[in-house]
């Protein structure tokens, strides 16, 4: 049974993700309207990931100093204010700094929310609660894209909407008890230890950071370059996370029963094939088919993150799992910094097909590494009898486990 406090917390998460989902695409759209080069837009968007990395170190210290509620309140107020500064001065370096602050604050807010979920759930209902949490996140992220269609002749209205949503995310959370959650039994884990346990997890998390950050950062620019009107671009960016609501559980269920490396390889290869189809089709692909193919790409590729983290957990001892989660978050953040910069540079040199070539390279590379690992080390599944671990979605990479680091 899910109690009332959890529904209130999920309402806070929904508001946060509505604003967060709109904010990324909105900045990319504004950069395109300001005629930034795609490599410059990629640089601007990468600021969020730099903030994510910083948040993994700063937020735990804030929580230990002032508590969860005050940390969330301070971060929500800051990001709400910073969002309103984007249209005041259209400058790439200034926007990079703002994106850094947004990444720092939003990641910290996710840390607080997920800490509460872990503290108020038990082994008997954690899977149900986290599944509902992921549905709320993906649903709100997708719905946030439709707010791009709000009329905004002044250039301020949509930024004001983001600011309001992020401010409203504070209201439900402050109604909850302020007792700080705790995570017991964790010990620090190095990246080298994770590599020894699961090289695929290290490479896979980096690849997910490289691919998914680039998709959400430059997807709007790609859609506009393909000739889609803004209304259809918002649909194209909304459907992939909404589609993951349907695909994530079945994919996870299958991966629990077969070698996860095989599933990761198949999904990565399929994602690359979808991009090849889009590129080969060129201008002959109808708008509806383009949106359908991009949706299929998201449905296939976005769940990969949870599979590579689950694969790491399969090969770690229980006292390593929490510490490893923090390191995987940092690896994802490192990849997500480079992703928008690299894809922006490729689009600058090649055109909009650079977006597709980049996605093909990332996913084929991951598929090839998964095949190599399967050949080098047949799966012995030492952890198949272990209690199922719950993995937070990539859309909230600031995992609460870092609080113990």
Secondary structure, DSSP 8 states (H G I E B T S, - for coil): ---HHHHHHHHHHHHHHHHHHHHHHHHHHHHHHTT--HHHHHHHHHHHHHHHHHHHHHHHHHHHHH-HHHHHHHHHHHHHHHHTTGGG---HHHHHHHHHHHHHHHHHHHHHHHHHHHHH--TTTHHHHHHHHHHHHHHHHHHHHHGGGS--SSS-HHHHHHHHHHHHHHHHHTTS--------S-----HHHHHHH-HHHHHHHHHHHHHHHHHHHHHHHHHHHTT--HHHHHHHHHHHHHHHHHHHHHHHHHHTTS-HHHHHHHHHHHHHHHHHHHHHHGGGS-HHHHHHHHHHHHHHHTTHHHHHHHHHHHTS-HHHHHHHHHHHHHHHHHHHHHHHHHHHHHHHHH-THHHHHHHHHHHHHHHHHHHHHHHHS----TTTTS-------GGG-S-GGGGG-
